[in-house]
Amino acid sequence: MSSWLNVQREIAQRDWIAEIKVENITHVRIGGYNARPYSSSLNLMEQPRTQNIKGLWRWWARAILAGAILGSKGSLAGGLSDIDKEVSRLLGSTNASSEFFIQTTLNSDPKIIPYNELENVPRVKLITMGISNEEKRLEQYYQKLSLSIFVGARKGVEKHSRDSVMFALSSLIIALIFSGIGSITTRGFGKLKIIDIEPKSPAFRNDIDNLNQLLKSLYKQNSEQSITEGLKKLISVSLE
């Protein structure tokens, strides 16, 4: 099985655009098929899901496209359906596969804490109302999580334009910064810091390096005004 997975990974690497390395800065809760973070039937902790990240990515890509159209035309003349078609072309739909994909992997063993360490947090109290003590025992959270998100392009990176690649990559980065990951991305849960963006495609190395430097500069800022300006620059990469 492991050799087959290695073959799949080697094939996928040919189409990778970049590796985004992230770490959590607040607790992360991952919900499984039954909305619980720990599977008693499988006896394992749920790991970050690409579906969850892809959903946030779609939402932010849609918002950025709407903003770009409003900024250039003053109105959404074609309605949201045109935006949805474009997002579906890039990130997939029930009718077609996406032009861009993501894969995730843990970079180190995560640190996990049990329910009783967060049971007095209001959000945790709310989501655990009415569940049994046994279910509360299985309620667990990531305190320390180091994750790599690989962004790839189907049918080969070279078949995609610079505009579409940079829009896909920058909109994903915006989604990770503003939304985070997990089954709770409000009230401070699931927030991430992007540690590094490593180019995987020579064709877009300079663009990705520039984006990485923009992020590193943003994290060095220590005033509200400078952070706001840095975020505006990041968003403008997608808007352009």
Backbone hydrogen bonds in HBPLUS format (Angstrom, degrees):
<---DONOR---> <-ACCEPTOR-->    atom                        ^
c    i                          cat <-CA-CA->   ^        H-A-AA   ^      H-
h    n   atom  resd res      DA  || num        DHA   H-A  angle D-A-AA Bond
n    s   type  num  typ     dist DA aas  dist angle  dist       angle   num
A0005-LEU N   A0001-MET O   3.01 MM   4  6.34 154.5  2.07 151.3 158.6     1
A0006-ASN N   A0002-SER O   2.95 MM   4  6.19 148.6  2.05 144.2 152.9     2
A0007-VAL N   A0003-SER O   3.04 MM   4  6.33 148.7  2.14 142.4 150.2     3
A0008-GLN N   A0004-TRP O   3.03 MM   4  6.35 161.3  2.06 149.5 153.9     4
A0009-ARG N   A0005-LEU O   2.92 MM   4  6.12 157.9  1.97 147.1 153.2     5
A0010-GLU N   A0006-ASN O   2.91 MM   4  6.10 155.3  1.97 145.2 151.9     6
A0011-ILE N   A0007-VAL O   3.03 MM   4  6.31 154.9  2.09 150.5 156.7     7
A0012-ALA N   A0008-GLN O   2.99 MM   4  6.24 160.2  2.03 148.8 154.4     8
A0013-GLN N   A0009-ARG O   2.96 MM   4  6.15 146.8  2.07 147.3 155.8     9
A0014-ARG N   A0011-ILE O   3.28 MM   3  5.75 146.1  2.40 107.8 115.9    10
A0015-ASP N   A0012-ALA O   2.98 MM   3  5.62 153.0  2.05 117.6 125.1    11
A0016-TRP N   A0013-GLN O   3.23 MM   3  5.12 169.3  2.25 104.2 107.3    12
A0153-ALA N   A0015-ASP O   2.86 MM 138  5.45 156.7  1.91 151.1 154.1    13
A0017-ILE N   A0151-VAL O   2.60 MM 134  5.55 178.4  1.60 158.7 158.2    14
A0200-LYS N   A0017-ILE O   2.81 MM 183  4.93 159.9  1.85 135.3 128.3    15
A0018-ALA N   A0151-VAL O   3.35 MM 133  5.43 154.9  2.42 136.6 142.8    16
A0151-VAL N   A0018-ALA O   2.90 MM 133  5.43 169.9  1.91 163.7 167.1    17
A0019-GLU N   A0198-GLU O   2.88 MM 179  5.08 154.9  1.94 142.2 150.6    18
A0198-GLU N   A0019-GLU O   2.84 MM 179  5.08 163.8  1.87 151.0 152.5    19
A0020-ILE N   A0149-ILE O   2.84 MM 129  5.03 174.3  1.84 144.0 145.8    20
A0149-ILE N   A0020-ILE O   2.80 MM 129  5.03 161.2  1.84 142.6 149.2    21
A0021-LYS N   A0196-ASP O   2.85 MM 175  5.20 169.4  1.86 158.1 161.2    22
A0195-ILE N   A0021-LYS O   2.71 MM 174  5.41 143.6  1.84 144.4 155.7    23
A0196-ASP N   A0021-LYS O   3.40 MM 175  5.20 156.7  2.46 131.5 133.8    24
A0022-VAL N   A0147-LEU O   2.81 MM 125  5.34 172.3  1.82 165.7 168.4    25
A0147-LEU N   A0022-VAL O   2.93 MM 125  5.34 170.6  1.94 156.9 160.1    26
A0023-GLU N   A0193-LYS O   2.98 MM 170  5.44 154.0  2.04 150.4 158.8    27
A0193-LYS N   A0023-GLU O   2.78 MM 170  5.44 154.1  1.85 161.1 170.1    28
A0024-ASN N   A0145-LEU O   3.21 MM 121  5.67 148.3  2.32 147.1 155.5    29
A0025-ILE N   A0191-LYS O   2.88 MM 166  5.68 164.4  1.91 140.1 143.4    30
A0190-GLY N   A0027-HIS O   2.75 MM 163  5.74 173.3  1.75 147.6 149.7    31
A0028-VAL N   A0142-TYR O   3.00 MM 114  4.97 159.7  2.04 139.1 145.8    32
A0142-TYR N   A0028-VAL O   2.82 MM 114  4.97 168.1  1.83 156.1 155.4    33
A0183-SER N   A0029-ARG O   2.64 MM 154  5.78 157.7  1.69 155.5 163.7    34
A0032-GLY N   A0036-ARG O   2.85 MM   4  5.37 155.2  1.91 122.5 128.9    35
A0035-ALA N   A0032-GLY O   2.95 MM   3  4.87 160.0  1.99 112.2 113.3    36
A0046-GLU N   A0037-PRO O   2.91 MM   9  5.43 174.4  1.91 154.6 154.8    37
A0039-SER N   A0044-LEU O   2.99 MM   5  5.58 164.6  2.01 167.5 162.5    38
A0043-ASN N   A0039-SER O   2.68 MM   4  5.47 123.0  2.00 133.6 150.1    39
A0044-LEU N   A0039-SER O   3.26 MM   5  5.58 144.8  2.39 138.6 147.6    40
A0053-ILE N   A0049-ARG O   3.31 MM   4  6.68 163.0  2.34 149.3 152.9    41
A0054-LYS N   A0050-THR O   2.76 MM   4  5.90 159.7  1.80 152.8 159.2    42
A0055-GLY N   A0051-GLN O   2.96 MM   4  6.10 149.5  2.06 142.3 149.7    43
A0056-LEU N   A0052-ASN O   3.24 MM   4  6.58 158.3  2.29 148.0 152.3    44
A0057-TRP N   A0053-ILE O   2.91 MM   4  6.11 156.3  1.97 149.0 156.6    45
A0058-ARG N   A0054-LYS O   2.91 MM   4  6.14 157.3  1.97 149.3 154.0    46
A0059-TRP N   A0055-GLY O   3.13 MM   4  6.37 158.4  2.18 143.9 149.4    47
A0060-TRP N   A0056-LEU O   3.04 MM   4  6.31 166.6  2.06 155.6 157.7    48
A0061-ALA N   A0057-TRP O   2.89 MM   4  6.02 158.7  1.94 150.9 157.7    49
A0062-ARG N   A0058-ARG O   2.95 MM   4  6.06 158.3  2.00 148.9 154.4    50
A0063-ALA N   A0059-TRP O   3.04 MM   4  6.32 155.0  2.11 143.2 150.2    51
A0064-ILE N   A0060-TRP O   2.88 MM   4  6.06 160.1  1.92 152.0 156.8    52
A0065-LEU N   A0061-ALA O   2.99 MM   4  6.14 162.0  2.02 147.8 152.6    53
A0066-ALA N   A0062-ARG O   3.03 MM   4  6.20 159.8  2.07 146.9 152.4    54
A0067-GLY N   A0063-ALA O   2.97 MM   4  6.20 154.8  2.03 143.6 150.7    55
A0068-ALA N   A0064-ILE O   2.86 MM   4  6.13 152.7  1.94 149.2 156.7    56
A0069-ILE N   A0065-LEU O   2.99 MM   4  6.23 159.7  2.03 151.8 156.4    57
A0070-LEU N   A0066-ALA O   2.95 MM   4  6.13 163.6  1.97 150.4 155.4    58
A0071-GLY N   A0067-GLY O   2.88 MM   4  5.96 152.8  1.96 142.7 150.6    59
A0072-SER N   A0068-ALA O   3.09 MM   4  6.24 143.6  2.22 140.7 149.2    60
A0073-LYS N   A0069-ILE O   2.79 MM   4  5.74 160.6  1.83 155.0 160.4    61
A0074-GLY N   A0070-LEU O   2.81 MM   4  4.55 137.7  1.99 117.0 126.9    62
A0079-GLY N   A0076-LEU O   2.90 MM   3  5.11 156.0  1.96 109.4 117.2    63
A0084-ASP N   A0080-LEU O   2.88 MM   4  6.16 161.3  1.92 155.0 160.4    64
A0085-LYS N   A0081-SER O   2.98 MM   4  6.19 148.2  2.08 142.5 150.7    65
A0086-GLU N   A0082-ASP O   3.14 MM   4  6.42 155.0  2.20 144.1 149.9    66
A0087-VAL N   A0083-ILE O   2.93 MM   4  6.20 164.5  1.95 157.5 161.8    67
A0088-SER N   A0084-ASP O   2.87 MM   4  5.94 156.3  1.92 143.2 150.4    68
A0089-ARG N   A0085-LYS O   2.94 MM   4  6.15 143.9  2.07 139.1 148.9    69
A0090-LEU N   A0086-GLU O   3.10 MM   4  6.39 155.2  2.16 147.3 152.8    70
A0091-LEU N   A0087-VAL O   2.73 MM   4  5.78 170.5  1.74 159.7 163.1    71
A0092-GLY N   A0088-SER O   2.71 MM   4  4.46 129.4  1.96 124.1 127.4    72
A0099-GLU N   A0090-LEU O   2.93 MM   9  4.92 134.2  2.15 107.7 121.6    73
A0100-PHE N   A0090-LEU O   3.10 MM  10  6.18 147.5  2.21 172.6 172.1    74
A0093-SER N   A0096-ALA O   2.94 MM   3  5.36 167.5  1.95 160.4 158.3    75
A0154-ARG N   A0099-GLU O   2.82 MM  55  5.36 161.2  1.85 144.9 151.3    76
A0101-PHE N   A0152-GLY O   2.90 MM  51  5.20 157.7  1.95 135.5 141.6    77
A0152-GLY N   A0101-PHE O   2.83 MM  51  5.20 169.3  1.84 151.9 153.4    78
A0103-GLN N   A0150-PHE O   2.93 MM  47  5.07 142.7  2.08 135.8 146.9    79
A0150-PHE N   A0103-GLN O   2.72 MM  47  5.07 164.3  1.75 160.2 162.4    80
A0105-THR N   A0148-SER O   3.02 MM  43  5.36 145.5  2.14 147.2 154.9    81
A0148-SER N   A0105-THR O   2.88 MM  43  5.36 167.1  1.90 163.1 167.4    82
A0107-ASN N   A0146-SER O   2.93 MM  39  5.44 170.9  1.94 135.3 138.5    83
A0111-LYS N   A0144-LYS O   2.93 MM  33  4.79 153.4  2.00 130.7 139.5    84
A0143-GLN N   A0111-LYS O   2.76 MM  32  5.44 159.1  1.81 151.1 157.3    85
A0144-LYS N   A0111-LYS O   3.23 MM  33  4.79 163.3  2.25 130.2 131.2    86
A0113-ILE N   A0141-TYR O   2.87 MM  28  5.43 161.7  1.90 155.7 161.7    87
A0141-TYR N   A0113-ILE O   2.96 MM  28  5.43 162.6  1.99 160.4 165.7    88
A0117-GLU N   A0114-PRO O   3.25 MM   3  5.97 159.1  2.29 117.2 122.8    89
A0115-TYR N   A0139-GLU O   2.96 MM  24  5.26 112.1  2.43 175.4 166.1    90
A0118-LEU N   A0115-TYR O   2.88 MM   3  5.55 158.0  1.93 123.1 130.0    91
A0119-GLU N   A0115-TYR O   2.95 MM   4  5.70 109.1  2.47 148.0 163.9    92
A0121-VAL N   A0118-LEU O   2.95 MM   3  5.53 167.9  1.96 124.4 128.2    93
A0124-VAL N   A0121-VAL O   2.98 MM   3  5.35 118.9  2.37 111.1 126.2    94
A0125-LYS N   A0121-VAL O   2.96 MM   4  6.23 159.6  2.01 159.4 166.1    95
A0126-LEU N   A0122-PRO O   3.03 MM   4  6.27 153.0  2.10 146.9 153.6    96
A0127-ILE N   A0123-ARG O   3.13 MM   4  6.44 164.3  2.16 151.3 153.7    97
A0128-THR N   A0124-VAL O   3.14 MM   4  6.17 129.8  2.40 143.8 155.4    98
A0129-MET N   A0126-LEU O   3.39 MM   3  5.47 167.9  2.40 105.8 108.2    99
A0131-ILE N   A0128-THR O   3.40 MM   3  5.74 171.3  2.41 125.1 124.5   100
A0136-LYS N   A0132-SER O   2.95 MM   4  6.29 150.5  2.04 145.7 154.7   101
A0137-ARG N   A0133-ASN O   2.93 MM   4  6.14 142.7  2.07 139.5 149.5   102
A0138-LEU N   A0134-GLU O   3.28 MM   4  6.62 134.7  2.50 136.4 147.1   103
A0138-LEU N   A0135-GLU O   3.12 MM   3  5.14 131.1  2.37  94.5 107.3   104
A0139-GLU N   A0136-LYS O   3.06 MM   3  4.93 153.9  2.13  98.2 106.4   105
A0159-LYS N   A0156-GLY O   3.25 MM   3  5.79 160.6  2.29 112.5 118.0   106
A0160-HIS N   A0157-VAL O   3.07 MM   3  5.78 165.8  2.09 126.5 128.4   107
A0165-VAL N   A0161-SER O   3.08 MM   4  6.28 163.4  2.11 152.3 157.1   108
A0166-MET N   A0162-ARG O   2.90 MM   4  6.01 171.6  1.91 157.9 160.4   109
A0167-PHE N   A0163-ASP O   2.91 MM   4  5.97 149.7  2.01 143.5 152.4   110
A0168-ALA N   A0164-SER O   2.99 MM   4  6.05 162.3  2.02 142.9 147.8   111
A0169-LEU N   A0165-VAL O   2.96 MM   4  6.17 166.1  1.98 151.7 155.5   112
A0170-SER N   A0166-MET O   2.90 MM   4  5.81 165.6  1.92 142.6 147.5   113
A0171-SER N   A0167-PHE O   2.95 MM   4  5.85 158.6  1.99 145.6 151.8   114
A0172-LEU N   A0168-ALA O   3.20 MM   4  6.27 147.7  2.31 138.1 146.1   115
A0173-ILE N   A0169-LEU O   3.07 MM   4  6.36 158.4  2.11 149.4 155.2   116
A0174-ILE N   A0170-SER O   2.97 MM   4  6.21 157.3  2.03 147.3 153.2   117
A0175-ALA N   A0171-SER O   3.02 MM   4  6.18 153.0  2.10 139.2 146.4   118
A0176-LEU N   A0172-LEU O   2.94 MM   4  6.25 154.5  2.01 151.4 158.1   119
A0177-ILE N   A0173-ILE O   2.99 MM   4  6.23 153.8  2.06 148.7 155.6   120
A0178-PHE N   A0174-ILE O   2.96 MM   4  6.03 175.3  1.96 157.4 158.7   121
A0179-SER N   A0175-ALA O   2.89 MM   4  5.46 150.6  1.98 138.6 146.8   122
A0181-ILE N   A0190-GLY O   2.95 MM   9  5.02 148.1  2.06 134.8 140.1   123
A0189-PHE N   A0186-THR O   3.18 MM   3  5.72 173.3  2.18 123.1 123.4   124
A0204-PHE N   A0201-SER O   3.13 MM   3  5.78 150.3  2.22 118.3 125.0   125
A0205-ARG N   A0202-PRO O   3.40 MM   3  5.03 173.0  2.40 101.1 102.7   126
A0208-ILE N   A0204-PHE O   2.98 MM   4  6.13 164.0  2.01 158.4 163.0   127
A0209-ASP N   A0205-ARG O   2.82 MM   4  5.98 157.5  1.87 152.6 159.5   128
A0210-ASN N   A0206-ASN O   2.96 MM   4  6.16 154.6  2.02 146.9 153.3   129
A0211-LEU N   A0207-ASP O   3.04 MM   4  6.29 152.2  2.12 142.1 149.8   130
A0212-ASN N   A0208-ILE O   2.87 MM   4  6.09 152.3  1.95 146.9 154.8   131
A0213-GLN N   A0209-ASP O   2.94 MM   4  6.20 155.8  2.00 147.6 153.4   132
A0214-LEU N   A0210-ASN O   3.00 MM   4  6.22 149.8  2.10 143.0 151.1   133
A0215-LEU N   A0211-LEU O   3.10 MM   4  6.40 153.5  2.18 144.6 150.9   134
A0216-LYS N   A0212-ASN O   2.95 MM   4  6.25 162.4  1.99 151.8 156.7   135
A0217-SER N   A0213-GLN O   2.95 MM   4  6.06 154.3  2.02 144.4 151.2   136
A0218-LEU N   A0214-LEU O   2.98 MM   4  6.18 147.8  2.08 139.2 148.4   137
A0219-TYR N   A0215-LEU O   3.01 MM   4  6.34 155.4  2.07 154.9 159.8   138
A0220-LYS N   A0217-SER O   3.18 MM   3  5.23 141.1  2.34  97.3 108.5   139
A0221-GLN N   A0218-LEU O   3.20 MM   3  5.53 156.3  2.26 107.6 114.6   140
A0227-ILE N   A0223-SER O   3.00 MM   4  6.18 158.2  2.05 154.8 161.1   141
A0228-THR N   A0224-GLU O   2.95 MM   4  6.08 158.1  1.99 146.2 152.4   142
A0229-GLU N   A0225-GLN O   2.98 MM   4  6.24 159.0  2.03 148.5 153.9   143
A0230-GLY N   A0226-SER O   2.96 MM   4  6.12 153.5  2.03 140.6 148.0   144
A0231-LEU N   A0227-ILE O   2.94 MM   4  6.21 155.1  2.00 150.6 156.8   145
A0232-LYS N   A0228-THR O   2.98 MM   4  6.23 152.7  2.05 147.0 154.9   146
A0233-LYS N   A0229-GLU O   3.05 MM   4  6.34 152.1  2.13 146.2 153.0   147
A0234-LEU N   A0230-GLY O   3.07 MM   4  6.38 153.8  2.14 143.9 151.0   148
A0235-ILE N   A0231-LEU O   2.93 MM   4  6.20 164.3  1.95 154.0 157.4   149
A0236-SER N   A0232-LYS O   2.90 MM   4  6.07 149.4  1.99 143.6 152.6   150
A0237-VAL N   A0234-LEU O   3.19 MM   3  5.46 138.6  2.37 101.8 112.3   151
A0238-SER N   A0235-ILE O   3.07 MM   3  5.48 123.4  2.40 106.6 119.0   152
A0239-LEU N   A0235-ILE O   3.01 MM   4  6.34 164.5  2.03 152.2 157.1   153
A0240-GLU N   A0236-SER O   2.87 MM   4  5.86 158.0  1.91 147.2 151.4   154
